[in-house]
Amino acid sequence: MKYYIGIDGGGTKTEFVLADENGNALTSLLKEGSNPNDKGIESSYNILLNGIQELLKGKEISPQNIFIFAGISGAAVGNNAKILKTKLSKDYPNVEVESDLMNALEICLCGDDGIAVICGTGISSVISVGGKNKIVGGYGYLFEDGGSGYAYGRDAIKAAIRYEDGVGEKTLLYEYLTKSLGNGIRVSLGKILTKGKFFVASFCPLVFKGYDKGDEICRQIIRTNLQHTASLVEDALSVYLQEKPKIAFMGGVSKARAFRDFIKEKFKHYEIYFNEEKPVMGAVRKAIKGEKNVKDGNAKSKNDTH
């Protein structure tokens, strides 16, 4: 019997799922984030290896019968994917490592042509046409203009500290952030900087909370960031050569009502989808497809020898 492991590795967490031949999840677990650009390649590898071993603990399954697809944030940078695959292949020969965007692509488009847009801690998009994929955006928080959970959180902190300094407009964000931080914004800057981008992104929901309460500053932050999201989609559309493609969104930011209302109106002439399924199940499907590709490749090799 064959088994499949799907891995969705982000900056904040890494999710593992072991599935049977029908793609049914048998067991799952969560580990810390595994982005090699944040953790370092060796730490990323250890997180992935330990997660796989823990997932299989107590199960007598030959590594030859396990097919793994690991979609890892940051894997597309440099040789990260190749290095991680080489290391993992020593114990698990049937493993593929690619960007976590491939998990999203599988979940969002289910093999169809179109554009998948990921709005989580970071923001990026991937275009799929005829089985060929192209990433647009996804430059990382240092270079992106907005639209990510990090950008919303960053803008929330800026608005709150400007109010605290007496140079910005009153906003509910000051109340929300001081309560969350347990102190004033300026005196908490050391804590914010030390904890980094994922901590900053954790304040994103507060912007949408303030928006629902009628806060004008929150409305401005959301409007600005949604314009950046729209620009990313428009960039992807400029590359996509077919008319009116399917556009699918996923990630924590895309679940907000204000986000969905804006997207539906902005791109009302397109086929829009908002995905609710976990990205890790896209990795499971990629693992199953990978095993099929191995079979097809072996069959072709045998035929070529006759």
C-alpha positions in Angstrom: 0.0 0.0 0.0 1.2 3.5 -0.9 1.1 6.4 1.5 1.4 10.1 0.8 2.8 13.0 2.9 1.9 16.6 2.2 3.8 19.4 3.8 2.9 23.1 3.9 5.8 25.0 5.3 5.4 28.7 6.0 7.2 31.2 8.1 4.9 30.8 11.1 4.1 27.1 11.0 4.6 23.9 9.1 1.8 21.5 8.7 2.2 17.8 7.9 -0.5 15.3 6.7 -0.2 11.6 6.1 -2.8 10.3 3.7 -3.8 7.0 2.2 -4.1 6.0 -1.4 -7.4 7.8 -1.7 -6.0 11.0 -0.4 -7.8 10.6 3.0 -5.9 12.2 5.9 -4.8 9.6 8.4 -2.9 11.8 10.8 -1.5 15.3 11.0 0.7 17.5 13.1 2.0 21.1 13.3 5.6 22.2 13.7 7.3 25.6 13.8 7.9 27.6 10.6 10.4 26.1 8.1 11.2 28.9 5.7 14.9 28.4 5.0 15.4 32.1 4.5 14.3 32.7 8.1 15.6 29.6 9.8 18.7 28.7 7.7 18.8 25.7 5.4 20.0 23.2 8.1 17.3 24.2 10.6 14.6 24.0 7.9 15.8 20.5 6.9 15.7 19.4 10.5 12.2 20.7 11.1 11.0 18.8 7.9 12.8 15.6 8.8 11.7 15.5 12.4 8.1 16.3 11.3 8.1 13.4 8.8 9.6 11.0 11.4 7.1 12.0 14.0 4.2 11.6 11.6 5.3 8.1 10.8 6.2 7.1 14.4 4.8 3.7 15.3 3.9 2.9 11.6 5.8 0.2 9.8 5.9 1.7 6.4 8.8 1.3 4.0 10.2 4.6 2.8 9.9 3.2 -0.8 6.1 3.2 -0.3 6.0 6.9 0.8 5.6 9.7 -1.6 6.2 13.2 -0.2 5.5 16.7 -1.5 6.9 19.6 0.5 5.7 23.0 -0.5 8.0 25.3 1.5 7.9 29.1 1.7 11.3 30.4 0.6 12.2 27.2 -1.3 12.1 29.0 -4.6 15.0 31.2 -3.6 18.4 30.2 -4.9 19.1 26.4 -4.5 17.0 26.0 -1.4 14.5 23.5 -2.9 17.3 21.4 -4.5 19.3 21.3 -1.2 16.3 20.3 0.9 15.3 17.6 -1.6 18.9 16.2 -1.6 19.0 16.1 2.1 15.5 14.5 2.6 16.1 12.0 -0.2 18.8 10.3 1.9 16.0 8.9 4.1 12.9 9.3 1.8 13.8 8.7 -1.9 10.3 9.7 -3.3 10.3 13.4 -2.2 9.8 16.6 -4.1 10.4 20.1 -2.7 9.0 23.3 -4.3 7.6 26.6 -3.2 4.5 26.6 -1.0 2.9 28.5 -3.9 2.5 25.1 -5.6 0.3 23.9 -2.7 -1.9 27.0 -3.1 -2.0 26.5 -6.9 -3.2 22.9 -6.5 -5.9 23.9 -4.0 -7.1 27.0 -5.7 -7.2 25.9 -9.3 -7.4 22.1 -9.0 -5.4 21.6 -12.1 -7.2 24.3 -14.2 -5.6 27.3 -15.8 -5.8 30.5 -14.0 -4.3 32.7 -11.3 -3.8 31.9 -7.6 -3.3 34.8 -5.2 -1.9 34.1 -1.7 -2.6 36.8 0.9 -1.1 35.7 4.1 1.8 37.0 6.1 3.3 37.7 2.7 1.6 38.3 -0.7 2.3 36.7 -4.0 0.6 35.1 -7.0 1.2 32.3 -9.4 -0.1 31.9 -12.9 -0.8 28.4 -14.4 -1.3 28.0 -18.1 -1.2 24.6 -19.8 0.7 23.0 -16.9 3.4 25.8 -16.9 3.6 28.0 -13.8 5.0 31.6 -13.4 5.3 33.4 -10.1 4.4 37.1 -10.1 5.2 39.1 -6.9 6.2 37.4 -3.7 9.3 39.5 -3.3 9.2 39.4 0.5 8.3 42.0 3.1 11.4 44.1 2.5 10.4 44.8 -1.1 6.6 44.6 -1.2 4.4 47.7 -1.2 1.4 46.3 0.6 -1.4 43.8 0.7 0.2 41.3 3.0 -0.6 40.6 6.6 2.7 42.1 7.5 1.8 45.3 5.7 -1.5 45.6 7.5 0.2 45.0 10.8 3.0 47.5 10.0 0.5 50.2 9.0 -1.4 49.6 12.2 1.7 50.1 14.3 2.6 53.3 12.4 -0.9 54.7 12.9 -1.0 53.9 16.6 2.5 55.3 17.3 1.7 58.5 15.3 -1.4 59.0 17.5 0.7 58.3 20.7 3.2 60.9 19.5 0.4 63.5 19.0 0.9 63.8 15.3 -1.6 61.4 14.0 -5.4 61.0 14.1 -7.2 59.2 16.8 -7.8 55.5 16.0 -9.0 52.4 17.8 -5.7 50.8 16.8 -4.0 52.6 19.6 -6.4 51.0 22.1 -6.1 47.6 20.5 -2.3 47.6 20.2 -1.6 48.9 23.7 -3.9 46.3 25.1 -2.2 43.5 23.1 1.3 44.7 23.9 0.6 45.5 27.5 2.3 48.8 27.2 2.7 51.9 25.0 3.7 51.6 21.4 7.0 53.4 21.5 8.3 51.6 24.6 7.3 48.3 22.9 9.2 49.0 19.7 12.2 46.9 21.0 9.8 43.9 21.6 8.2 44.4 18.1 11.5 44.6 16.3 12.9 41.6 18.2 9.9 39.4 17.4 10.0 40.3 13.8 7.7 40.2 10.8 5.4 37.4 12.0 4.7 39.3 15.2 4.0 42.4 13.1 1.6 40.5 10.9 -0.3 39.2 14.0 -1.8 42.7 14.3 -3.5 42.5 10.9 -6.8 41.3 12.2 -7.0 44.4 14.5 -7.2 46.6 11.3 -10.3 44.7 10.1 -11.8 44.8 13.6 -11.4 48.5 13.7 -12.9 48.8 10.2 -16.0 46.9 11.3 -16.3 49.4 14.2 -16.2 52.3 11.7 -12.6 53.5 12.4 -11.5 55.9 9.6 -7.8 55.1 10.0 -8.5 51.4 9.6 -10.6 52.2 6.6 -7.7 54.1 5.0 -5.2 51.3 5.8 -7.5 48.7 4.2 -8.2 50.8 1.2 -4.5 51.4 0.6 -3.5 47.8 1.0 -6.4 46.5 -1.2 -5.2 48.8 -4.0 -1.8 47.0 -3.7 -3.5 43.6 -3.9 -5.4 44.8 -6.9 -2.2 45.9 -8.6 -0.7 42.5 -8.0 -3.7 40.8 -9.6 -3.5 43.3 -12.5 0.2 42.5 -13.0 -0.6 38.8 -13.1 -3.4 39.5 -15.6 -1.0 41.4 -17.8 1.1 38.3 -18.1 -1.8 35.9 -18.5 -2.5 35.6 -22.2 -6.1 34.2 -22.1 -9.2 36.3 -21.5 -11.0 36.3 -18.2 -9.1 33.6 -16.3 -10.2 32.0 -13.1 -8.8 33.9 -10.2 -8.6 32.2 -6.8 -7.6 33.8 -3.5 -6.4 32.1 -0.3 -4.7 33.1 3.0 -5.8 34.7 6.2 -6.2 38.2 4.8 -8.5 37.0 2.0 -11.1 35.7 4.6 -12.0 39.2 5.7 -15.4 40.5 4.6 -14.0 43.9 3.5 -11.4 42.1 1.4 -13.9 39.9 -0.4 -16.3 42.7 -1.0 -13.6 44.8 -2.6 -12.3 42.0 -4.8 -15.8 41.0 -6.0 -16.5 44.5 -7.1 -13.0 45.3 -8.5 -12.9 42.1 -10.6 -16.6 41.5 -11.1 -16.1 40.5 -14.8 -13.8 37.6 -13.8 -14.5 34.2 -12.3 -13.5 34.7 -8.7 -13.1 32.1 -6.0 -12.1 32.3 -2.3 -10.6 29.1 -1.1 -11.3 27.7 2.4 -9.4 24.4 2.2 -6.0 24.0 3.9 -3.0 24.4 1.6 -1.4 21.2 3.1 -4.1 19.2 1.3 -2.8 20.7 -2.0 0.6 19.2 -1.0 -1.1 15.8 -0.5 -2.6 16.0 -4.0 0.8 16.9 -5.4 2.3 13.9 -3.7 -0.3 11.6 -5.2 0.3 13.2 -8.7 4.1 12.8 -8.1 3.7 9.0 -7.5 1.6 8.8 -10.7 4.3 10.6 -12.6 6.9 8.2 -11.3 4.7 5.2 -12.5 4.2 6.8 -15.9 7.9 7.5 -16.2 8.9 4.0 -15.3 6.4 2.6 -17.8 7.7 4.9 -20.5 11.3 3.8 -19.7 10.3 0.1 -20.1 8.6 0.7 -23.4 11.6 2.7 -24.7 13.8 -0.3 -24.1 11.7 -2.6 -26.3 
